Amino acid sequence: MSPMKSVVICSAGVGSRLGLDKPKCLAEIEGRPLIHWQLDLLDDYENIVVVVGFRAADVMQTVRQKRTDAIFAVNHDYRTTNTLDSLIMGASALDGPFISLDGDLLVTESALRAIEDAPCPAIGIKRTYSEEPVCVRLGEDVNRGLVLGFIREPLAYEWTGLAKLHPDHVKAAKGSQYVFHAVERLLPVPWVEIDCIEIDTNQDMQEAEVWMRDQLTSGSFGRIAVSA
């Protein structure tokens, strides 16, 4: 049983860069909706909160195929708001620490367990790989293991979007533009290095297919690898 009980998956956006006319969480990776891969990893979580907006009914139907007990928060203003607004909506249903997971992010089971075991707050980082990264400035010496700042200029590591937060952390950031602005208010925060892949473009989709096949072959995708 996971020591964590709750996760918020933000899946309200249009995902226009992907061009599929459906939310990125419904993009098929290895023949399955992305969100099904996520939900399999979250099987032992008690509270699954999914924030929906664009094509909300389709996302809810797809989620219910795996989790009939999922909680949904509806961001009716998904075209004019951002992921932080959705995260605030999702976190309002919770009263304790939770995992923040973007609807376009695939992570391994070991990544999930690492962020679970980290202090709260904490974020997951990875060697910079994406086209428009939010990079992190890492501390050294006495600050080793801590993120000291975020920057839009290229650095060795970027924030993946995976985080362990408390509802109060995101509520206090209402009015800010991005989720990393909420984390900035908490700096310095611990980091864990994880393996993951984010899907924004068609090129990302192709890379995600390769990434997922590698996870299944190596067995690093946990329970799914066993049954695949």
N, C-alpha and C positions, 0 to 999 in steps of 0.2 A: 504494500500500500504506500502510495506516495505521501511524504510528509506535507506536501502542499495539497490544498483542497480546491483551489479556484484558478481559472484561466479566463482571460478575455481575448477573444479573437476578433480583430477589427476587419470587417469585410464589407464595408458600406460603399466603397468607391467604385467609380465607373471603370477604371483600368484602361483608359483610352489609348495608352501607348502600346498595349498588347493587341488592340484592335479586334477582339473576339465578340464584341457586343454582349459580354457577360462579365460578371465580377471575376477577378483573377483567381479567387478561391475555387471557382468551378472549372478552371482550366484543367484539362486531363493530362496527367503525368503517368506514363506507363499504364494507360487505359483506365485510370481512376481519377475522380475529382481530387484536386489538391487537398481540399479540406478533409476528405476521407483519410488521407495519409496522416494529417494532423490529428484527427480524432482517434485514430488507432493508437497513436502514441499517448494520448490523453485518456486512455480507457479507465484508469483508476482515479481520475479526478472527479470529485463530487459535484462541483459547480462549473458547468461549461456555459459561459456567456458569449454569445455571438452577436456582434453589432452589424446590422444589415441596413441597406438603403437601396442602392440600385438593384433592380430585379430581386427584391427582398423575398418574394414568395418562392422563387426558384432556389435561393440559398437556404431558406428554412426547410423546404422539402428535402433538399439534399442532405442537410445536417440531420434531419429526423430519421433518415435511412440508417444512420449510425447511432444517434443519441436522441431517443424520444423525450428525454428529460432535460434537454438543452433549454437554456433561458435566452430569449431574444430581446435585444434592445434595438429600436428602430430609429435610425437617423433620417428623418424626413427631409432634412436640408443637406443631403449628401453632396449635392452639386456645388454648394457654396461654402461648405465647411471642410475640415481636414481631419486627419487621423486622431489628433489630440482631442478634438471635440467628440469623436466616436468613443475614444478610450474613456473619457470622463463619463459618458453615458453608460458604458458597460460597467465601469468600476462602481457606479452609484448603487448597483445591486449587491455589492459585497461589503463585508465589514472587517476583512483581514487581508494579509498579504496575498498577492495573486501574481500569476505569470502573464505578462503582456506579450501576445504573439500576433504578428501581422498576418492577415489572410493570404498574403502572397509569399510567405516564408516557409521553406522546408528545413527542418532541423533533424538531427539524429537523436536517438534516445539518450546517448551519452551527453549531448548538449543540453537536453532538457533536464537531466538529473544534475548536471553541474550547476545550472542556474537555480534549481530547487535548493541545492545544498549551500548556496552562497548566502551571505547576509542580505538583509533588506534595507535599503535598495542595492541592486547590483545590475550590471548589464553584460550582455554577451558581445564579444568582439571577434573579428576575423581579419586576417591579413587582407589589405585592401584589394578588392577585385571588381567592384561594380563601377558603372559609368559615372554616376553622380553621388559619390560617397559622402557620408558625414563622418569625417575622420576623428580620431580621438588622440588627445595628447596624454601620454602615459607618464606616471611619476617614476622616479628613480630613488635609490637609496631608501630613506625613511618612508618615502611615498610609493615605494614599489608595490605593485598590485592594485594601484588606484588610478582611476581616470581623473585627470585634473581639468580637462576642458574638451570642447568640441570645436572643430574647425572645418570649413569647406575646402580648404586647400589640401593637396595630397600629402598624406603621412603613411606610415607603415601599416597602421591598423585602422579599420573603420567599425563603427557601431552597426550591428546587424539588425537592430530593431527588437531583438529579444531582451526582455528585462524582467526583473522581480521588483515589484513596487507595492505600495500600500495605497488604498483609495485616497487617503489624505494627500499623498504626493501629487496626484494628478488633479484633484479638485483645486488645490492651491495654485495651479498653473492656468486656470481658466482665463481665456483671453489671449494666451500665447499662441504662436502660429504652429509650432511643430512639437512632437512628443519629446525630442531631445531638449527643447526649452524647459520642459518640466523637470527633466533629469538635471539640467544645469543648475537649477535651484538647490539641488541636493549635494553638489560636488564638494569634496572628492567622493567618489563612490567606487566600490570594488568592481573588478572585471573578471570574467572567465572567458577563456578562448574556446570557441566552439566551431563545429563544422556545420555549414548551412548553405543554402542557395536561395536567392530572392528572384522572383519572376516579375519583370517589368516589360520585357520586349519579346518578340518572336525568337531572337537569338538566345535570350535567357531560357525560353521554353526548350530549345534544343539542348542547351547545356544542362538543364534540369533533368531531362530524360537520361543523359549520360551519367549525371551525378546519382540519380536514383538507382540505375542499374548497378553502378559501382557499390552503392550501399547494400543492395540486396545480395550481390555476389559475395561481399566481404562479411556479411552478417552484422554489420554495424547499425542496421536499422531495427534492431531489437526483435520484438515479437513478430513483426511483419516478415522479416527475413526468414524466420523459422517456418512460416506457413507459405512462403512464396514458392 
